[in-house]
């Protein structure tokens, strides 16, 4: 009997468990949706002064979304952004249990400065509120209110140059470390705290920014030139310890300098093609050989090479700074991968080289004399003022005296077959270009005695200095 009673007890227990498991669960609570709130702003045009930085500049108020909970737990996300940006990068504040919030001027201004809004210029702005339960459920977006905000000027992170001028110097530049720098290495001032310029840059070199042309007392530089990515931009400051690393490849680059935030940015405009010119004159070392350049990177190269007296005067072109793709003499002014050595004519000198790797042709023109010719006294467009080559600075030099309205050009070998002028005032020399001093094309040369420097040894890019 004990055994039977035990079995019955087990059956009864199982039945009770089954019955209890089939009981209906209680319904979960249902919370209805809230209503979109109506947002209003205290002003539609906010323009605080610097002295108002700690004062309330904007108050936003909104209606109750009527969630059926304690209103002290309702969550609101307040967003402010530039008009038309779709609240992709907003100034955000989370508010709980209140239907208003205020921003002091320096909060709004810090956001404006960080997003590069123009000082003292009204910026169109939008604001909205997203309401929800505390756990973010049932988010409802308000109407968008519009207003303007005018940022006030705050002290810049890096003090801008008192000269209101900025210059580029360094072996990454067309003028090397020469200071004063060429005409082509001056920035354009956009406003009191931003400068920009587009420059020729030699790949793999360094540079600095100068507040005063011709003076080394102060410079703008970087704290650590070895930081990854710094060649494309980053933080800078006054009189820091390291030169700025230039781009890795030769070409034209736009440099934007922002003193307000203490940052600079380097953007490639165009990359130059390069041909190296190794030869007996520099111990047949492609990696350290002079280069000629293709500004359009289209296989058409141009450049100048100074060849000292002595040796065989033999050379070749290479497509890389090694011997993997060398071009030699194919006969009749042509180039060939299997060709022999090329030859500089005469016993050294200064040579203008052209090469075209599309049709495999080349030319060599001796240019051992360079002169300045123009309307100034001592020339009268008939006589060249001879230039002297400075091998240390890799430039040609002359001195001329001008009166108001005088103009001039550079030319080789005392003739007009090869001459350079400036078409747009950027300092870039163009073969057959406009007279320098034509203020409709470049700039007026002031009256006085001037040192003139001519830079021809950057691959495919030539410039000058008038001091």
C-alpha positions in Angstrom: 0.0 0.0 0.0 2.9 2.4 0.7 4.1 2.0 -2.8 0.7 2.7 -4.3 0.2 5.8 -2.2 3.6 7.2 -3.2 2.7 6.8 -6.9 -0.6 8.5 -6.4 1.0 11.5 -4.7 3.4 12.0 -7.6 0.5 11.9 -10.1 -1.5 14.5 -8.1 1.5 16.8 -7.7 2.2 16.7 -11.5 -1.4 17.5 -12.2 -1.4 20.5 -9.9 1.9 21.8 -11.5 0.3 21.4 -15.0 -2.8 23.4 -13.9 -0.7 26.1 -12.4 1.4 26.5 -15.6 -1.7 27.0 -17.6 -2.9 30.0 -15.6 -3.2 33.2 -17.8 -0.4 35.8 -17.2 -1.4 39.3 -16.2 -1.5 41.9 -19.1 1.6 44.2 -19.4 0.9 47.9 -18.7 0.1 50.0 -21.8 1.5 53.5 -22.1 0.0 55.7 -24.8 2.1 57.8 -27.1 3.1 61.3 -26.2 2.4 64.4 -28.2 4.9 66.4 -30.3 5.9 69.5 -28.3 5.7 73.0 -29.5 9.1 74.7 -29.3 9.7 78.5 -29.0 12.9 80.6 -28.8 13.5 83.7 -26.8 15.0 85.5 -29.8 15.3 85.2 -33.5 18.5 87.2 -33.8 21.3 86.6 -31.2 24.4 88.8 -31.4 26.2 88.9 -28.0 29.2 91.0 -27.3 32.4 89.5 -25.9 31.5 91.0 -22.5 28.2 89.0 -22.6 30.0 85.7 -22.7 28.6 84.6 -19.2 25.1 86.0 -19.8 22.1 84.0 -21.0 21.9 84.4 -24.8 19.1 82.0 -25.7 16.2 80.4 -23.8 14.2 77.6 -25.4 10.8 76.6 -24.1 8.4 73.8 -25.1 5.0 72.4 -24.2 4.3 69.2 -22.2 4.2 66.0 -24.4 1.6 64.6 -22.0 3.2 61.2 -21.4 1.1 59.4 -18.7 3.9 59.3 -16.2 5.4 61.6 -13.6 6.5 64.6 -15.6 9.7 64.8 -13.6 11.0 61.7 -15.5 10.2 62.9 -19.0 13.4 63.1 -21.1 14.2 65.9 -23.6 17.1 66.1 -26.1 17.7 69.7 -27.2 19.6 70.1 -30.5 21.0 73.2 -32.2 22.7 73.2 -35.6 23.4 75.3 -38.6 20.4 75.7 -40.8 20.2 73.1 -43.6 22.6 70.7 -41.9 19.8 68.3 -40.9 21.0 68.2 -37.3 23.9 66.0 -38.4 26.4 67.6 -36.0 24.4 69.5 -33.4 25.1 71.2 -30.1 23.2 68.7 -27.8 21.8 69.0 -24.3 19.7 66.4 -22.4 17.1 67.8 -20.0 15.0 65.7 -17.6 11.6 66.9 -16.1 11.8 70.5 -17.3 10.3 72.2 -20.3 12.8 74.9 -20.8 16.6 75.4 -20.9 19.0 78.3 -21.4 22.4 78.7 -23.1 24.9 81.4 -22.1 26.7 83.2 -24.9 30.1 81.4 -24.5 28.4 78.0 -25.0 26.9 79.0 -28.3 30.1 80.8 -29.3 32.3 77.8 -28.5 30.1 75.7 -30.8 30.2 78.4 -33.5 34.0 78.7 -33.3 34.5 74.9 -33.4 32.4 74.7 -36.5 34.3 77.6 -38.3 31.4 80.0 -38.4 32.6 83.4 -39.5 33.1 86.0 -36.8 30.8 89.0 -36.7 28.6 87.5 -39.4 25.1 86.2 -38.8 24.7 82.4 -39.2 21.3 80.9 -39.8 20.6 78.3 -37.0 17.8 75.8 -36.2 16.8 74.2 -33.0 14.5 71.3 -32.1 13.5 69.1 -29.1 13.1 65.3 -29.1 10.9 64.1 -26.2 10.6 60.6 -24.9 10.0 58.2 -21.9 13.1 57.9 -19.7 14.2 54.8 -21.6 14.1 56.6 -24.9 10.9 54.9 -26.0 8.3 56.8 -28.0 10.6 59.6 -29.2 8.6 62.5 -30.6 10.2 65.4 -32.5 9.1 69.0 -32.1 8.8 71.7 -34.6 12.0 73.4 -35.8 12.6 77.0 -34.7 14.9 79.3 -36.7 17.1 82.1 -35.6 20.5 83.7 -36.3 23.6 83.7 -34.2 26.5 86.1 -34.8 29.8 84.7 -33.3 31.9 87.2 -31.4 35.7 87.2 -31.8 37.6 85.3 -29.1 41.4 85.4 -28.7 42.9 82.9 -31.2 44.8 79.9 -30.1 47.9 81.1 -32.0 48.6 84.8 -32.2 48.4 85.8 -35.9 51.3 87.8 -37.5 51.3 91.4 -36.5 52.6 92.1 -40.0 49.3 90.8 -41.4 51.5 88.8 -43.9 52.6 85.2 -44.0 55.3 83.5 -46.1 56.5 80.0 -46.9 60.2 79.0 -46.6 62.1 75.7 -46.6 63.7 73.1 -48.9 60.2 71.9 -49.7 59.6 75.2 -51.5 60.7 76.6 -54.8 63.1 79.1 -53.1 64.6 76.6 -50.7 65.8 78.1 -47.4 66.5 81.5 -49.0 65.0 84.3 -46.9 63.6 86.6 -48.2 61.5 84.2 -50.2 60.3 84.4 -53.8 57.2 86.2 -54.8 55.4 82.9 -55.3 55.7 82.0 -51.6 53.4 84.6 -50.0 50.0 83.6 -48.5 46.8 85.5 -49.1 45.1 86.8 -46.0 41.5 85.7 -46.0 40.7 87.4 -42.7 42.5 88.4 -39.5 43.0 84.8 -38.4 43.1 82.7 -41.6 45.6 82.6 -44.5 45.7 80.5 -47.6 48.0 79.9 -50.6 48.7 77.5 -53.4 52.4 76.6 -53.7 54.8 74.4 -55.6 56.3 71.8 -53.1 59.2 69.5 -53.5 58.4 66.0 -52.2 59.8 64.7 -49.0 61.2 68.0 -47.7 60.4 70.5 -44.9 59.2 74.0 -44.4 58.3 76.8 -42.0 55.9 79.7 -42.0 57.3 83.2 -41.5 55.5 86.3 -40.3 58.1 88.7 -41.7 59.8 88.0 -45.0 63.6 88.2 -44.7 63.6 87.7 -40.9 64.4 84.6 -38.9 63.5 86.0 -35.4 60.1 84.3 -35.3 58.5 81.4 -37.2 55.4 79.2 -37.1 56.3 75.5 -36.8 55.2 72.3 -35.1 56.1 70.6 -31.8 57.0 67.2 -33.3 57.6 66.8 -37.0 57.6 63.0 -36.7 53.8 62.8 -35.9 52.1 60.5 -38.5 50.0 62.4 -41.0 51.4 65.8 -40.2 52.4 66.4 -43.8 48.6 66.7 -44.5 48.0 69.1 -41.6 47.6 69.4 -37.9 48.4 71.6 -34.9 51.0 74.4 -35.2 52.3 77.2 -33.0 54.8 80.0 -32.7 58.5 79.2 -32.4 58.0 75.5 -31.7 60.9 73.1 -32.1 60.3 71.2 -35.3 60.1 72.1 -39.0 56.8 71.2 -40.7 57.1 68.0 -42.8 56.2 68.6 -46.4 54.1 66.4 -48.7 55.7 63.1 -49.9 55.4 63.9 -53.6 56.2 66.9 -55.7 53.4 69.0 -56.9 51.1 72.0 -56.3 49.5 72.2 -52.9 47.0 74.5 -51.2 47.9 75.3 -47.6 45.2 76.7 -45.3 46.4 78.2 -42.0 43.9 78.8 -39.2 45.3 80.8 -36.3 42.0 80.9 -34.4 42.1 77.1 -33.9 45.9 76.7 -34.3 45.6 74.2 -37.1 46.8 74.0 -40.8 45.6 71.8 -43.7 47.5 70.8 -46.8 45.6 69.7 -49.9 47.1 68.4 -53.1 46.0 70.3 -56.2 48.1 68.5 -58.8 51.0 66.0 -58.7 54.0 66.6 -60.9 55.6 63.8 -62.9 59.3 63.5 -62.4 62.4 62.3 -64.3 65.7 62.0 -62.5 68.9 63.0 -64.3 71.8 60.8 -62.9 75.2 61.1 -64.5 78.9 61.2 -64.1 78.6 64.8 -62.8 77.0 63.5 -59.6 78.5 60.0 -59.4 75.6 58.2 -61.2 73.3 58.2 -58.1 69.6 58.4 -59.2 68.4 58.8 -55.6 70.2 62.2 -55.2 70.1 63.3 -58.9 68.4 66.6 -60.0 65.0 66.2 -61.5 63.0 67.7 -64.3 59.2 67.9 -64.0 55.9 67.4 -65.8 53.5 69.9 -64.3 50.5 68.2 -65.9 51.9 64.7 -65.2 51.4 63.9 -68.9 54.9 62.7 -69.9 56.2 66.1 -71.0 59.1 67.1 -68.8 61.0 70.4 -68.4 63.9 71.4 -66.1 67.4 72.8 -65.6 70.6 71.1 -64.5 73.9 72.7 -63.5 76.8 70.5 -64.5 80.2 71.3 -63.0 83.3 71.2 -65.2 85.1 67.8 -65.2 84.3 64.2 -65.9 82.7 62.6 -69.0 79.5 64.7 -69.0 77.5 61.5 -69.6 74.0 61.0 -68.1 70.7 59.2 -68.4 67.1 59.8 -67.5 65.3 57.5 -65.0 61.6 57.2 -64.2 62.3 56.4 -60.6 65.1 57.4 -58.2 66.8 54.1 -59.1 67.9 52.2 -62.2 64.8 50.2 -62.7 63.5 52.3 -65.5 66.3 54.1 -67.3 66.1 55.9 -70.6 69.2 56.4 -72.8 70.1 57.6 -76.3 68.0 56.1 -79.0 69.7 58.2 -81.7 68.4 61.2 -83.5 67.1 63.0 -80.4 65.1 60.0 -79.3 65.1 58.0 -76.0 65.2 54.3 -75.6 65.2 51.9 -72.6 68.1 50.1 -74.3 69.9 53.2 -75.3 73.4 54.2 -74.4 74.4 57.2 -72.3 73.3 60.7 -73.2 75.9 63.5 -73.4 75.9 67.1 -72.1 77.5 69.2 -74.9 80.7 71.1 -74.2 82.6 71.1 -70.9 79.8 71.5 -68.4 77.5 74.4 -67.8 73.8 75.2 -67.2 71.4 73.2 -69.3 67.7 73.4 -70.2 66.4 69.8 -70.6 63.2 68.7 -72.2 62.0 65.2 -72.5 58.8 63.5 -73.6 58.2 59.9 -72.5 55.1 59.6 -74.7 57.0 60.0 -78.0 60.4 59.3 -76.5 62.2 62.5 -77.5 64.5 64.9 -75.7 66.5 68.1 -76.2 69.4 69.8 -74.4 70.0 73.5 -74.7 73.0 75.2 -73.0 71.9 78.3 -71.1 75.1 79.5 -69.6 74.1 83.1 -69.7 70.9 84.6 -68.2 70.0 88.3 -68.2 67.3 90.7 -67.1 66.0 92.9 -69.9 63.4 95.7 -69.7 62.5 99.3 -69.8 64.7 100.3 -66.9 67.8 102.4 -67.2 70.8 100.5 -68.6 68.6 98.1 -70.6 65.9 99.9 -72.6 64.7 96.5 -73.9 67.9 96.3 -75.9 70.6 95.3 -73.5 70.7 92.5 -70.9 71.8 93.1 -67.4 73.8 89.9 -66.8 72.9 87.6 -64.0 75.5 85.7 -61.9 74.9 82.1 -60.8 75.0 81.4 -57.1 75.7 77.7 -56.8 75.1 77.7 -53.0 71.6 79.1 -53.3 71.0 77.5 -56.7 69.8 80.8 -58.2 70.7 83.5 -60.7 71.2 87.0 -59.3 71.3 90.6 -60.7 70.7 94.2 -59.5 68.6 96.7 -61.5 67.4 100.2 -60.8 63.8 101.1 -61.9 61.5 104.1 -62.0 57.7 103.9 -61.6 56.2 102.0 -64.5 59.3 100.0 -65.5 58.9 96.4 -66.6 61.3 93.5 -67.3 61.7 89.9 -68.2 64.3 87.1 -67.9 65.9 85.6 -71.0 68.7 83.1 -71.8 71.7 83.5 -74.1 71.0 87.1 -75.0 68.0 86.3 -77.2 64.2 85.9 -77.2 64.1 82.1 -78.0 63.9 81.4 -74.3 62.4 84.0 -72.0 60.2 84.1 -68.9 57.5 86.4 -67.6 54.6 86.3 -65.0 51.1 86.0 -66.4 49.1 86.3 -63.1 51.1 87.8 -60.3 51.5 84.5 -58.5 55.3 84.5 -59.0 55.2 81.5 -61.3 57.3 82.1 -64.4 55.9 81.1 -67.7 57.9 80.7 -70.9 57.0 83.8 -73.1 54.9 85.2 -70.2 53.8 88.8 -69.5 56.3 91.5 -68.6 57.0 91.7 -64.8 55.8 95.1 -63.7 52.7 95.1 -65.9 50.2 95.8 -63.1 47.3 94.5 -65.3 48.9 91.1 -65.3 51.1 90.9 -62.1 52.2 93.9 -60.1 53.9 97.2 -60.4 57.6 97.2 -59.6 58.3 100.1 -57.2 60.9 102.7 -58.1 64.3 102.0 -56.6 67.3 99.7 -56.8 66.4 96.0 -56.6 68.1 92.7 -56.2 66.6 90.2 -58.6 66.8 86.4 -58.0 65.8 83.8 -60.6 65.1 80.2 -59.4 65.2 77.6 -62.2 66.2 74.3 -60.5 62.8 73.2 -59.2 61.5 70.4 -61.6 59.2 72.2 -64.0 58.4 75.2 -61.8 60.3 78.5 -62.0 60.0 81.6 -59.8 61.7 84.8 -58.9 62.3 87.4 -56.1 62.3 91.2 -56.4 63.8 92.9 -53.3 
